Amino acid sequence: MKHFRKSVVIPTVLLIYLAVMAYMGREKLFAGNYFEYFGILIVTLLCIAILYFTMRKQEQIRERKQRELEEMEQRQQESGNDEVSSRK
């Protein structure tokens, strides 16, 4: 099973929700409230985009820290092996 990242799943769910709300709110559009209808859509899309990029950046930082930790542990194991072999 493929693991989907939170930075993709959450904004996707919010986009689907926004599409449903835009469909349900089309009466405002038909009533002539173009600015309100499209304004809300644009602001919501901007919020979703900001959320996506923020979550993606956090994931990248988390992955980088995890990689650095694994590299540090590997170096410690290698240096520990070198000490044991030099004692013999």
N, CA, C and O of each residue as an XYZ file, in Angstrom:
352
protein
N       0.836     -1.179      0.000
C       0.000      0.000      0.000
C       0.884      1.247      0.000
O       1.831      1.351      0.780
N       0.567      2.168     -0.867
C       1.363      3.385     -0.987
C       1.007      4.354      0.137
O      -0.162      4.558      0.464
N       2.043      4.939      0.713
C       1.863      5.913      1.784
C       1.754      7.310      1.175
O       2.668      7.761      0.485
N       0.657      7.981      1.423
C       0.475      9.334      0.920
C       0.895     10.330      1.991
O       0.625     10.143      3.177
N       1.548     11.374      1.557
C       2.022     12.390      2.485
C       0.864     13.271      2.952
O      -0.089     13.523      2.216
N       0.978     13.727      4.190
C      -0.043     14.617      4.741
C      -0.128     15.904      3.938
O      -1.206     16.477      3.784
N       1.013     16.360      3.427
C       1.033     17.616      2.680
C       0.278     17.512      1.369
O      -0.008     18.533      0.742
N      -0.050     16.304      0.940
C      -0.836     16.111     -0.275
C      -2.290     15.791      0.072
O      -3.215     16.304     -0.558
N      -2.481     14.944      1.073
C      -3.827     14.471      1.407
C      -4.703     15.605      1.939
O      -5.824     15.796      1.467
N      -4.208     16.343      2.902
C      -5.031     17.378      3.538
C      -5.438     18.467      2.540
O      -6.624     18.793      2.472
N      -4.511     19.047      1.759
C      -4.956     20.035      0.776
C      -5.903     19.457     -0.280
O      -6.798     20.159     -0.751
N      -5.719     18.193     -0.654
C      -6.619     17.574     -1.622
C      -8.032     17.466     -1.062
O      -9.004     17.765     -1.755
N      -8.141     17.041      0.183
C      -9.456     16.956      0.823
C     -10.085     18.343      0.910
O     -11.283     18.500      0.674
N      -9.285     19.340      1.247
C      -9.811     20.705      1.327
C     -10.240     21.228     -0.046
O     -11.220     21.967     -0.141
N      -9.531     20.863     -1.097
C      -9.933     21.270     -2.445
C     -11.260     20.626     -2.846
O     -12.107     21.269     -3.467
N     -11.433     19.367     -2.490
C     -12.709     18.704     -2.778
C     -13.835     19.379     -2.000
O     -14.916     19.617     -2.538
N     -13.573     19.681     -0.744
C     -14.557     20.387      0.080
C     -14.888     21.745     -0.539
O     -16.054     22.132     -0.601
N     -13.875     22.459     -0.990
C     -14.096     23.764     -1.609
C     -14.943     23.635     -2.871
O     -15.821     24.463     -3.115
N     -14.687     22.604     -3.673
C     -15.478     22.398     -4.886
C     -16.945     22.154     -4.548
O     -17.836     22.679     -5.216
N     -17.190     21.365     -3.522
C     -18.576     21.110     -3.110
C     -19.226     22.394     -2.610
O     -20.372     22.685     -2.952
N     -18.502     23.158     -1.805
C     -19.057     24.412     -1.284
C     -19.288     25.428     -2.405
O     -20.258     26.185     -2.365
N     -18.412     25.446     -3.391
C     -18.594     26.360     -4.528
C     -19.841     25.975     -5.316
O     -20.580     26.840     -5.786
N     -20.065     24.688     -5.455
C     -21.259     24.223     -6.152
C     -22.517     24.591     -5.366
O     -23.511     25.038     -5.937
N     -22.456     24.396     -4.057
C     -23.625     24.711     -3.229
C     -23.875     26.220     -3.146
O     -25.012     26.652     -2.953
N     -22.832     27.006     -3.290
C     -22.974     28.455     -3.180
C     -23.179     29.157     -4.506
O     -23.077     30.382     -4.582
N     -23.464     28.404     -5.544
C     -23.604     29.016     -6.866
C     -24.799     29.968     -6.955
O     -24.887     30.764     -7.890
N     -25.727     29.890     -5.981
C     -26.846     30.837     -5.975
C     -26.337     32.267     -5.831
O     -26.902     33.193     -6.413
N     -25.270     32.448     -5.057
C     -24.684     33.790     -4.907
C     -24.156     34.278     -6.255
O     -24.267     35.457     -6.592
N     -23.588     33.359     -7.009
C     -23.064     33.713     -8.322
C     -24.210     34.099     -9.255
O     -24.129     35.095     -9.974
N     -25.273     33.302     -9.234
C     -26.421     33.589    -10.100
C     -27.142     34.859     -9.676
O     -27.780     35.517    -10.498
N     -27.044     35.209     -8.390
C     -27.686     36.420     -7.883
C     -26.887     37.670     -8.234
O     -27.341     38.788     -7.993
N     -25.700     37.484     -8.802
C     -24.900     38.638     -9.210
C     -23.824     39.036     -8.227
O     -23.179     40.067     -8.415
N     -23.609     38.261     -7.194
C     -22.572     38.564     -6.211
C     -21.245     37.946     -6.659
O     -20.702     37.067     -5.989
N     -20.736     38.409     -7.785
C     -19.519     37.838     -8.361
C     -18.312     38.062     -7.466
O     -17.508     37.154     -7.257
N     -18.186     39.279     -6.937
C     -17.023     39.604     -6.113
C     -16.977     38.733     -4.867
O     -15.921     38.209     -4.511
N     -18.105     38.577     -4.212
C     -18.152     37.764     -2.993
C     -17.847     36.294     -3.314
O     -17.060     35.655     -2.617
N     -18.465     35.771     -4.354
C     -18.303     34.362     -4.716
C     -16.859     34.055     -5.087
O     -16.242     33.157     -4.515
N     -16.322     34.802     -6.047
C     -14.960     34.532     -6.494
C     -13.919     34.972     -5.468
O     -12.844     34.379     -5.386
N     -14.223     35.997     -4.690
C     -13.314     36.440     -3.640
C     -13.098     35.358     -2.599
O     -11.969     35.087     -2.189
N     -14.200     34.743     -2.177
C     -14.102     33.663     -1.196
C     -13.327     32.488     -1.782
O     -12.489     31.896     -1.103
N     -13.603     32.151     -3.037
C     -12.888     31.042     -3.677
C     -11.389     31.315     -3.769
O     -10.578     30.440     -3.468
N     -11.025     32.506     -4.176
C      -9.608     32.845     -4.349
C      -8.879     32.854     -3.009
O      -7.775     32.321     -2.895
N      -9.495     33.458     -1.998
C      -8.862     33.498     -0.668
C      -8.690     32.084     -0.124
O      -7.652     31.760      0.453
N      -9.701     31.247     -0.307
C      -9.617     29.866      0.173
C      -8.522     29.099     -0.569
O      -7.766     28.349      0.048
N      -8.431     29.281     -1.889
C      -7.375     28.623     -2.664
C      -5.993     29.078     -2.212
O      -5.072     28.266     -2.132
N      -5.840     30.360     -1.918
C      -4.554     30.859     -1.415
C      -4.207     30.222     -0.067
O      -3.057     29.853      0.169
N      -5.195     30.093      0.811
C      -4.956     29.459      2.116
C      -4.540     28.000      1.944
O      -3.638     27.524      2.633
N      -5.194     27.295      1.032
C      -4.850     25.892      0.793
C      -3.435     25.789      0.225
O      -2.681     24.892      0.603
N      -3.068     26.700     -0.682
C      -1.721     26.682     -1.260
C      -0.661     26.967     -0.193
O       0.379     26.310     -0.151
N      -0.931     27.941      0.657
C       0.012     28.256      1.740
C       0.149     27.063      2.681
O       1.251     26.731      3.118
N      -0.975     26.422      2.990
C      -0.946     25.228      3.831
C      -0.099     24.137      3.205
O       0.706     23.508      3.891
N      -0.270     23.901      1.905
C       0.495     22.868      1.215
C       1.992     23.139      1.305
O       2.760     22.254      1.682
N       2.414     24.357      0.961
C       3.846     24.669      0.957
C       4.441     24.647      2.363
O       5.590     24.246      2.545
N       3.664     25.078      3.355
C       4.135     25.032      4.735
C       4.319     23.590      5.205
O       5.335     23.252      5.811
N       3.335     22.749      4.923
C       3.430     21.347      5.336
C       4.551     20.637      4.589
O       5.239     19.796      5.168
N       4.745     20.957      3.325
C       5.817     20.335      2.538
C       7.182     20.724      3.106
O       8.077     19.885      3.206
N       7.338     21.983      3.472
C       8.599     22.445      4.044
C       8.887     21.734      5.365
O      10.025     21.347      5.628
N       7.856     21.562      6.197
C       8.030     20.850      7.463
C       8.446     19.408      7.224
O       9.301     18.883      7.936
N       7.847     18.763      6.224
C       8.221     17.386      5.907
C       9.668     17.309      5.433
O      10.390     16.380      5.797
N      10.093     18.266      4.632
C      11.473     18.269      4.149
C      12.446     18.444      5.303
O      13.476     17.771      5.350
N      12.134     19.336      6.229
C      12.994     19.544      7.400
C      13.054     18.272      8.235
O      14.129     17.872      8.680
N      11.898     17.630      8.451
C      11.846     16.389      9.224
C      12.657     15.287      8.557
O      13.382     14.556      9.232
N      12.541     15.159      7.231
C      13.304     14.145      6.494
C      14.802     14.414      6.564
O      15.599     13.488      6.717
N      15.180     15.687      6.451
C      16.599     16.036      6.519
C      17.177     15.714      7.895
O      18.284     15.183      7.989
N      16.439     16.029      8.964
C      16.910     15.718     10.314
C      17.024     14.216     10.517
O      17.975     13.745     11.141
N      16.061     13.458      9.995
C      16.103     12.004     10.117
C      17.314     11.442      9.373
O      18.000     10.555      9.882
N      17.574     11.948      8.185
C      18.726     11.505      7.395
C      20.025     11.820      8.112
O      20.924     10.980      8.160
N      20.140     13.035      8.679
C      21.347     13.417      9.403
C      21.549     12.531     10.632
O      22.675     12.147     10.946
N      20.464     12.209     11.321
C      20.554     11.345     12.497
C      21.036      9.952     12.102
O      21.883      9.374     12.782
N      20.505      9.413     11.014
C      20.933      8.092     10.550
C      22.396      8.100     10.127
O      23.121      7.146     10.406
N      22.840      9.160      9.458
C      24.244      9.270      9.055
C      25.148      9.350     10.277
O      26.215      8.737     10.303
N      24.726     10.104     11.289
C      25.525     10.243     12.498
C      25.627      8.895     13.218
O      26.704      8.530     13.689
N      24.521      8.154     13.309
C      24.556      6.838     13.937
C      25.453      5.881     13.159
O      26.176      5.079     13.751
N      25.404      5.966     11.839
C      26.245      5.095     11.017
C      27.728      5.423     11.223
O      28.556      4.516     11.306
N      28.064      6.712     11.304
C      29.452      7.101     11.541
C      29.928      6.639     12.910
O      31.078      6.225     13.064
N      29.040      6.708     13.913
C      29.410      6.251     15.247
C      29.649      4.746     15.253
O      30.577      4.271     15.908
N      28.831      3.998     14.540
C      29.025      2.556     14.453
C      30.329      2.226     13.744
O      31.057      1.327     14.164
N      30.626      2.953     12.668
C      31.869      2.716     11.933
C      33.075      3.050     12.791
O      34.063      2.316     12.786
N      33.005      4.155     13.532
C      34.142      4.514     14.383
C      34.287      3.518     15.526
O      35.404      3.237     15.962
N      33.178      2.982     16.015
C      33.227      1.957     17.063
C      33.856      0.681     16.528
O      34.601      0.023     17.254
N      33.586      0.318     15.307
C      34.185     -0.864     14.688
C      35.690     -0.666     14.465
O      36.469     -1.608     14.609
N      36.092      0.544     14.118
C      37.500      0.846     13.904
C      38.284      0.713     15.215
O      39.403      0.200     15.214
N      37.705      1.174     16.336
C      38.370      1.082     17.612
C      38.561     -0.373     18.034
O      39.610     -0.738     18.565
N      37.551     -1.196     17.797
C      37.627     -2.598     18.178
C      38.689     -3.291     17.339
O      39.464     -4.081     17.878
N      38.753     -3.026     16.052
C      39.746     -3.683     15.186
C      41.163     -3.181     15.476
O      42.118     -3.935     15.289
N      41.330     -1.935     15.925
C      42.662     -1.416     16.222
C      43.193     -1.992     17.540
O      44.409     -2.035     17.728
N      42.345     -2.427     18.438
C      42.750     -3.002     19.703
C      43.280     -4.415     19.527
O      44.085     -4.878     20.335
N      42.846     -5.096     18.497
C      43.267     -6.499     18.280
C      44.587     -6.571     17.668
O      45.092     -7.665     17.417
